[in-house]
Amino acid sequence: DGLNWLMFLREFGLGGVLADDMGLGKTLQTLACIQAEKAAGRLSAPALVVCPTTLIANWEAEAEKFTPGLKRLVIHGQRRKPFFDTVAEADLVITSYPLLHRDLEQHQNQSYSLAFFDEAQHLKNPATVTSKAARRLPAENRIALTGTPMENHLGELWALFDLILPGYLADQKIFREHYRKPIEEQGNQSRYAELSRRVRPFMLRRTKDQVTPELPEKTEIVRHVELNRQQKDLYETIRATMDKRIRKLLAEKGAARSQIEILDALLKLRQICCHPALLNPEETAGSAKLDSLMEMLEQLLDEGRKVIIFSQFTSMLALIETTLKAAGIGYEKLTGQTRDRATPVKRFQNGESPVFLISLKAGGTGLNLTAADCVIHYDPWWNPAAEQQATDRAWRIGQDKPVFVYRLITEGTVEERIQALQARKSQLADGLYGKADAFSSAITADDISVLFEK
């Protein structure tokens, strides 16, 4: 349905808002639309995707996985200007919101068949430089992708429609007088119905509950996160140092006799991926993964979701806890230090808190948390069975809602390397984080070298 709707809009040169719930495949539907346009010979110019910086890696990964035939060009980074010379050769161009107004002149020298604005709530204020730049992009069709087309007031809905169908809801002043005031201040139902009828053909919104018959009971999604610049620098410094040290150890002692040093080196890299403050409390680099988590939570909680967040590091849970407090988000917490496990479980199950922070070792088994319909693995657990057990706190008998499982993986890091190794060598995880005597049989010197490669 989503693809057919997008193709209909494309055929008639219309814009639209794809407003499906988080996890229902807005990215995939977008890629399928671009692929179909190319297959039909209608992709006269590249399609442009504009997204938050944190989602660039995710778009790249999804395009590689589902539409490898599309020629991709990512316009990102400090040395991006020469990329504009090859835009016309691409099928799909990906860039980020912060770069849009800086690169507007270069974009205006191009032509785009379609422009997709992911997490389009970033454009809800029409007065910002980014919103103004988005409106000036040379695109035949514009599609907004957002699970939250309106977060605070109807003015945000107007802003989205002014982007995708300029003038369709009149100018801001007329819209305010004709719709916002009567609906928001006077509760005018007829104006509300009129506005609803007007936007309905150009907005497709489906909730997880509506799509349940088409979904498996459990949907697993890998969310790729790009480290911020300071994190990258720190990660590379530690990686290069450890790579040299570990190679020397392997040559001198072999894998079996280097376990402690290897695990310590891996721990440092994993900590940087989660949050540099885990490695050094004085570190000010910040965490792209924590930022991404908070963006996800905002959207999931807006949709009424109940979320479990697992981490292996109790110190990471403490950092998440601090961030949730600052954002005014209620939560429960369960770690090895929690003596009364029943009370936080009861409070979460009763709906008193929408978020449950759980350390994997303390709460990975033996809990029934069927109130949750979303599980987030903040840091990957290299033993798939242990991760599965944790997920099954929510996905179990008594669960009457589809469950969405997100795994946050930092791009180009040890997290991605071990995932790739897992697929090739299922014993690796048990060796790394399981019994010590399994280590040498599970991991080889070649495997270790791959983990520390750039």
C-alpha positions as CSV (number, residue, x, y, z in Angstrom):
1,D,0.0,0.0,0.0
2,G,2.8,2.4,0.9
3,L,4.7,1.8,-2.3
4,N,1.5,2.1,-4.4
5,W,0.6,5.4,-2.7
6,L,4.1,6.8,-3.3
7,M,4.0,5.8,-6.9
8,F,0.6,7.4,-7.3
9,L,1.9,10.7,-5.9
10,R,4.9,10.5,-8.2
11,E,2.8,9.9,-11.3
12,F,0.7,13.0,-10.7
13,G,3.6,15.2,-9.5
14,L,2.2,15.5,-5.9
15,G,3.9,15.7,-2.5
16,G,2.9,13.7,0.5
17,V,3.6,12.8,4.1
18,L,4.4,9.1,4.9
19,A,3.6,9.1,8.6
20,D,3.7,5.4,9.5
21,D,4.7,4.4,13.0
22,M,8.4,3.9,13.8
23,G,9.4,0.5,12.7
24,L,7.0,0.0,9.9
25,G,9.5,0.5,7.1
26,K,9.4,4.1,5.9
27,T,13.0,3.7,4.8
28,L,12.3,0.5,2.9
29,Q,9.2,1.9,1.2
30,T,11.2,4.9,0.1
31,L,14.0,2.8,-1.3
32,A,11.4,0.6,-3.1
33,C,9.9,3.6,-4.7
34,I,13.2,4.9,-6.0
35,Q,14.1,1.4,-7.3
36,A,10.7,1.1,-9.0
37,E,11.1,4.5,-10.7
38,K,14.5,3.4,-11.9
39,A,13.2,0.1,-13.2
40,A,10.4,1.8,-15.1
41,G,12.9,4.3,-16.7
42,R,11.3,7.2,-15.0
43,L,14.2,8.2,-12.7
44,S,15.1,11.2,-14.9
45,A,17.3,12.7,-12.2
46,P,18.7,11.4,-8.8
47,A,16.4,11.0,-5.8
48,L,17.6,13.0,-2.8
49,V,17.3,11.8,0.9
50,V,17.8,14.4,3.6
51,C,18.1,13.0,7.1
52,P,19.5,13.7,10.6
53,T,23.3,13.1,10.6
54,T,22.9,10.2,13.0
55,L,20.8,8.3,10.3
56,I,23.1,8.6,7.3
57,A,24.9,5.3,8.2
58,N,21.5,3.7,8.6
59,W,20.3,4.8,5.1
60,E,23.5,3.6,3.6
61,A,23.2,0.2,5.2
62,E,19.5,-0.2,4.2
63,A,20.2,0.8,0.6
64,E,23.1,-1.6,0.4
65,K,21.0,-4.4,1.8
66,F,17.7,-3.9,0.0
67,T,18.5,-2.0,-3.2
68,P,22.1,-2.7,-4.0
69,G,21.4,-1.9,-7.7
70,L,21.0,1.8,-6.9
71,K,24.1,4.0,-7.4
72,R,24.5,5.8,-4.1
73,L,26.3,9.1,-3.3
74,V,26.7,10.3,0.3
75,I,27.3,14.0,0.6
76,H,28.8,14.3,4.0
77,G,32.0,15.4,5.8
78,Q,34.3,18.3,5.4
79,R,35.7,17.3,2.0
80,R,32.3,16.9,0.4
81,K,32.3,19.7,-2.2
82,P,33.8,17.6,-5.1
83,F,31.0,15.0,-4.6
84,F,28.5,17.5,-6.3
85,D,30.4,17.0,-9.6
86,T,29.1,13.4,-9.7
87,V,25.5,13.9,-8.5
88,A,24.0,13.4,-11.9
89,E,25.6,9.9,-12.2
90,A,23.8,8.7,-9.0
91,D,20.4,7.2,-8.4
92,L,20.3,8.1,-4.7
93,V,21.9,11.0,-3.0
94,I,22.0,11.1,0.8
95,T,22.8,14.2,2.9
96,S,22.0,15.6,6.3
97,Y,19.9,18.5,7.6
98,P,22.8,20.5,9.1
99,L,24.5,20.6,5.7
100,L,21.5,21.6,3.7
101,H,21.7,25.4,4.0
102,R,25.5,25.3,3.8
103,D,25.3,23.4,0.5
104,L,22.2,25.0,-0.9
105,E,23.9,26.7,-3.8
106,Q,25.5,23.4,-5.0
107,H,22.1,21.6,-4.6
108,Q,20.4,24.3,-6.7
109,N,22.8,23.6,-9.5
110,Q,21.5,20.1,-9.6
111,S,18.0,18.6,-10.4
112,Y,16.3,15.9,-8.3
113,S,13.4,13.8,-9.4
114,L,12.3,13.1,-5.8
115,A,13.3,14.6,-2.4
116,F,12.6,12.6,0.7
117,F,12.9,14.3,4.1
118,D,13.4,11.7,6.8
119,E,12.4,12.5,10.4
120,A,10.7,15.5,8.8
121,Q,9.7,16.9,12.2
122,H,13.2,18.6,12.0
123,L,11.5,21.0,9.6
124,K,8.5,21.8,11.8
125,N,9.6,25.4,12.3
126,P,9.4,27.1,8.9
127,A,11.5,30.0,10.0
128,T,14.8,28.1,10.5
129,V,17.5,28.2,7.9
130,T,17.2,24.5,7.3
131,S,13.5,24.6,6.6
132,K,14.0,27.5,4.2
133,A,16.7,25.6,2.4
134,A,14.6,22.5,2.1
135,R,11.8,24.6,0.4
136,R,14.3,25.9,-2.1
137,L,15.6,22.5,-3.3
138,P,15.0,21.8,-7.0
139,A,12.9,18.6,-6.8
140,E,9.9,17.5,-8.8
141,N,8.3,15.7,-5.9
142,R,8.7,16.1,-2.2
143,I,7.9,13.5,0.4
144,A,8.1,14.0,4.2
145,L,8.8,10.9,6.3
146,T,7.9,11.2,10.0
147,G,6.1,9.1,12.6
148,T,5.1,12.4,14.3
149,P,3.8,14.8,11.7
150,M,2.4,17.0,14.5
151,E,4.1,17.1,17.9
152,N,2.8,20.2,19.6
153,H,0.3,22.2,17.4
154,L,-1.3,22.4,14.0
155,G,1.3,24.9,12.8
156,E,3.7,22.0,12.5
157,L,1.3,20.2,10.2
158,W,1.1,23.4,8.1
159,A,4.9,23.6,7.9
160,L,5.1,20.1,6.5
161,F,2.4,20.7,3.9
162,D,4.0,24.0,2.9
163,L,7.1,22.0,2.2
164,I,5.5,19.2,0.2
165,L,2.6,21.0,-1.4
166,P,3.3,24.8,-1.1
167,G,0.1,26.8,-0.9
168,Y,-2.2,23.8,-0.5
169,L,-3.1,24.9,3.1
170,A,-2.9,28.6,2.2
171,D,-0.4,30.8,3.9
172,Q,0.5,30.7,7.5
173,K,-1.8,33.6,8.5
174,I,-4.9,32.3,6.7
175,F,-4.3,28.8,8.1
176,R,-4.0,30.1,11.6
177,E,-7.3,32.0,11.3
178,H,-9.2,29.4,9.4
179,Y,-8.0,26.2,11.2
180,R,-5.6,26.7,14.1
181,K,-7.7,29.1,16.2
182,P,-11.1,27.5,15.6
183,I,-9.7,24.0,16.3
184,E,-7.1,24.6,19.1
185,E,-8.9,27.4,20.9
186,Q,-12.6,26.8,20.3
187,G,-12.7,23.0,19.7
188,N,-14.5,23.5,16.4
189,Q,-15.3,19.9,15.2
190,S,-16.5,20.9,11.7
191,R,-13.2,22.8,11.0
192,Y,-11.3,19.8,12.3
193,A,-13.2,17.4,10.0
194,E,-12.7,19.8,7.1
195,L,-8.9,19.9,7.7
196,S,-8.8,16.1,8.1
197,R,-10.6,15.6,4.8
198,R,-8.2,18.1,3.1
199,V,-4.9,16.5,4.3
200,R,-6.0,12.8,4.2
201,P,-5.3,12.1,0.5
202,F,-1.7,13.3,1.0
203,M,-0.9,11.7,4.3
204,L,-0.5,8.0,4.8
205,R,-0.4,6.9,8.4
206,R,-0.6,3.4,9.7
207,T,0.1,2.2,13.3
208,K,1.8,-1.0,14.3
209,D,-1.6,-2.3,15.6
210,Q,-3.2,-1.7,12.2
211,V,-0.4,-3.5,10.4
212,T,-0.1,-6.4,12.9
213,P,-1.6,-9.0,10.6
214,E,1.1,-8.4,8.0
215,L,3.9,-8.3,10.6
216,P,5.7,-11.2,12.3
217,E,5.2,-11.2,16.1
218,K,8.7,-9.9,16.5
219,T,10.5,-7.4,14.1
220,E,14.2,-7.0,14.6
221,I,15.9,-3.8,13.3
222,V,19.6,-2.9,13.4
223,R,20.0,0.8,13.8
224,H,23.4,2.0,12.5
225,V,25.0,5.0,14.4
226,E,27.9,7.1,13.2
227,L,30.4,8.2,15.9
228,N,30.7,11.9,16.3
229,R,34.0,13.5,15.3
230,Q,35.6,13.5,18.8
231,Q,34.5,9.9,19.4
232,K,36.0,8.9,16.1
233,D,39.3,10.6,17.0
234,L,39.4,8.9,20.4
235,Y,38.4,5.5,19.0
236,E,41.1,5.7,16.3
237,T,43.8,6.7,18.9
238,I,42.9,3.8,21.2
239,R,42.4,1.3,18.3
240,A,45.8,2.1,16.7
241,T,47.6,1.8,20.1
242,M,45.8,-1.5,20.9
243,D,46.3,-2.9,17.4
244,K,50.0,-2.6,17.7
245,R,50.1,-4.0,21.2
246,I,47.8,-7.0,20.5
247,R,49.7,-7.9,17.3
248,K,52.9,-8.0,19.3
249,L,51.3,-10.1,22.1
250,L,49.9,-12.6,19.5
251,A,53.3,-13.0,18.0
252,E,54.9,-13.6,21.3
253,K,52.3,-15.5,23.3
254,G,49.5,-16.6,21.0
255,A,45.8,-16.1,21.4
256,A,45.2,-18.5,24.2
257,R,47.7,-16.9,26.5
258,S,46.7,-13.3,25.7
259,Q,43.1,-13.5,26.8
260,I,43.1,-10.8,29.6
261,E,45.0,-8.2,27.4
262,I,42.7,-8.8,24.4
263,L,39.5,-8.6,26.5
264,D,40.8,-5.4,28.1
265,A,41.5,-3.8,24.7
266,L,38.1,-4.8,23.4
267,L,36.4,-3.4,26.5
268,K,38.0,0.0,25.9
269,L,36.8,0.1,22.3
270,R,33.3,-1.0,23.3
271,Q,33.2,1.7,25.9
272,I,34.0,4.4,23.5
273,C,31.3,3.2,21.2
274,C,28.7,3.4,24.0
275,H,30.0,6.6,25.6
276,P,33.6,7.9,26.0
277,A,32.8,8.8,29.6
278,L,32.8,5.1,30.4
279,L,36.5,5.1,29.6
280,N,37.2,8.4,31.2
281,P,34.6,10.2,33.3
282,E,36.4,13.5,32.5
283,E,35.9,13.0,28.7
284,T,33.8,15.6,27.0
285,A,33.3,14.0,23.6
286,G,29.7,13.1,24.1
287,S,28.0,10.0,22.6
288,A,26.3,9.8,19.2
289,K,24.7,6.6,20.3
290,L,23.1,8.2,23.4
291,D,21.9,11.1,21.2
292,S,20.4,8.5,18.8
293,L,18.7,6.7,21.6
294,M,17.1,9.8,23.0
295,E,15.8,10.7,19.5
296,M,14.3,7.2,19.2
297,L,12.8,7.4,22.7
298,E,11.1,10.7,21.9
299,Q,9.3,9.2,18.9
300,L,8.5,5.8,20.5
301,L,7.0,7.4,23.7
302,D,5.0,9.8,21.5
303,E,3.5,6.7,19.9
304,G,2.6,5.3,23.4
305,R,5.3,2.6,23.3
306,K,6.6,0.9,26.5
307,V,10.4,0.5,26.1
308,I,13.0,-1.8,27.7
309,I,16.6,-0.7,27.3
310,F,19.3,-3.3,27.9
311,S,23.0,-2.6,28.5
312,Q,25.9,-4.7,29.7
313,F,27.4,-1.7,31.5
314,T,25.6,-0.5,34.7
315,S,27.7,2.7,34.3
316,M,26.1,3.2,30.9
317,L,22.6,2.8,32.4
318,A,23.6,5.4,35.0
319,L,24.4,7.9,32.1
320,I,21.1,7.1,30.4
321,E,19.3,7.5,33.7
322,T,20.8,11.0,34.1
323,T,19.7,11.9,30.5
324,L,16.2,10.6,31.1
325,K,15.9,12.7,34.3
326,A,17.0,15.8,32.5
327,A,14.4,15.1,29.8
328,G,11.7,14.5,32.3
329,I,11.1,10.9,31.2
330,G,9.9,8.5,33.9
331,Y,11.7,5.2,34.2
332,E,12.4,2.1,36.3
333,K,15.8,0.5,36.8
334,L,17.1,-2.9,37.6
335,T,20.7,-3.9,38.1
336,G,22.6,-6.4,40.2
337,Q,22.5,-3.9,43.0
338,T,18.6,-3.9,43.0
339,R,17.5,-5.8,46.1
340,D,13.7,-5.3,45.5
341,R,13.2,-6.5,42.0
342,A,9.4,-6.9,42.3
343,T,8.6,-3.2,42.8
344,P,10.2,-1.8,39.6
345,V,8.7,-4.7,37.6
346,K,5.2,-4.1,39.0
347,R,5.4,-0.3,38.4
348,F,6.5,-0.9,34.7
349,Q,3.8,-3.6,34.1
350,N,1.2,-1.3,35.6
351,G,2.1,1.5,33.3
352,E,3.5,3.9,35.9
353,S,6.8,4.3,33.9
354,P,7.2,4.0,30.1
355,V,10.9,3.1,30.2
356,F,12.7,0.2,32.0
357,L,16.6,0.3,32.2
358,I,18.0,-3.2,32.8
359,S,21.5,-4.5,33.0
360,L,21.7,-7.6,30.9
361,K,23.2,-9.9,33.5
362,A,20.8,-8.9,36.2
363,G,17.6,-8.8,34.2
364,G,18.3,-10.9,31.1
365,T,16.4,-13.9,32.4
366,G,13.5,-14.6,34.8
367,L,11.5,-11.5,34.3
368,N,8.0,-11.2,32.7
369,L,7.7,-7.7,31.1
370,T,4.8,-8.1,28.6
371,A,3.8,-4.5,29.1
372,A,6.7,-3.7,26.8
373,D,6.3,-3.7,23.0
374,C,9.8,-2.3,22.3
375,V,13.2,-3.6,23.3
376,I,16.4,-1.7,22.7
377,H,19.8,-3.4,23.0
378,Y,22.0,-0.3,23.6
379,D,25.2,-2.3,23.2
380,P,25.5,-5.6,21.3
381,W,25.7,-8.8,23.3
382,W,28.0,-11.0,21.4
383,N,26.3,-14.2,22.7
384,P,23.1,-14.3,20.6
385,A,21.4,-16.7,23.0
386,A,21.8,-14.3,25.9
387,E,20.5,-11.4,23.9
388,Q,17.6,-13.5,22.8
389,Q,16.7,-14.4,26.4
390,A,16.8,-10.7,27.2
391,T,14.4,-9.9,24.3
392,D,12.1,-12.7,25.5
393,R,11.4,-10.7,28.7
394,A,8.9,-8.9,26.5
395,W,8.3,-11.4,23.6
396,R,6.7,-14.2,25.6
397,I,3.4,-15.9,26.4
398,G,0.9,-13.2,27.5
399,Q,2.2,-10.6,25.0
400,D,-0.7,-9.4,22.9
401,K,1.2,-6.7,20.9
402,P,3.8,-7.0,18.2
403,V,7.3,-6.5,19.7
404,F,10.0,-4.4,18.0
405,V,13.6,-5.1,18.8
406,Y,16.3,-2.5,18.0
407,R,20.0,-3.1,18.1
408,L,22.2,0.0,18.2
409,I,25.5,-0.6,16.3
410,T,28.2,2.0,15.8
411,E,29.4,2.1,12.2
412,G,32.9,1.1,11.3
413,T,33.8,-0.1,14.8
414,V,34.5,-3.2,16.8
415,E,30.7,-3.6,17.2
416,E,30.3,-4.1,13.4
417,R,33.4,-6.4,13.2
418,I,32.1,-8.8,15.9
419,Q,28.7,-8.9,14.3
420,A,30.3,-9.9,11.0
421,L,32.5,-12.5,12.8
422,Q,29.4,-13.9,14.5
423,A,27.8,-14.8,11.3
424,R,30.9,-16.7,10.3
425,K,31.8,-18.2,13.6
426,S,29.0,-18.8,16.0
427,Q,31.3,-19.8,18.9
428,L,33.1,-16.4,18.9
429,A,30.7,-14.8,21.3
430,D,30.9,-17.5,23.9
431,G,34.6,-17.4,23.7
432,L,34.8,-13.6,24.1
433,Y,32.4,-13.2,27.0
434,G,31.6,-16.7,28.1
435,K,33.8,-19.3,29.9
436,A,37.5,-18.6,29.8
437,D,38.4,-22.1,28.7
438,A,36.2,-21.7,25.6
439,F,38.2,-18.6,24.5
440,S,41.1,-20.2,22.7
441,S,38.9,-22.6,20.8
442,A,36.5,-19.9,19.8
443,I,38.8,-17.2,18.6
444,T,41.9,-17.3,16.4
445,A,44.7,-14.8,15.9
446,D,43.2,-13.9,12.5
447,D,39.9,-13.1,14.2
448,I,41.5,-10.9,16.7
449,S,43.5,-9.0,14.1
450,V,40.2,-8.3,12.2
451,L,38.7,-6.8,15.4
452,F,41.4,-4.2,15.7
453,E,41.7,-3.3,12.1
454,K,40.8,0.1,10.9
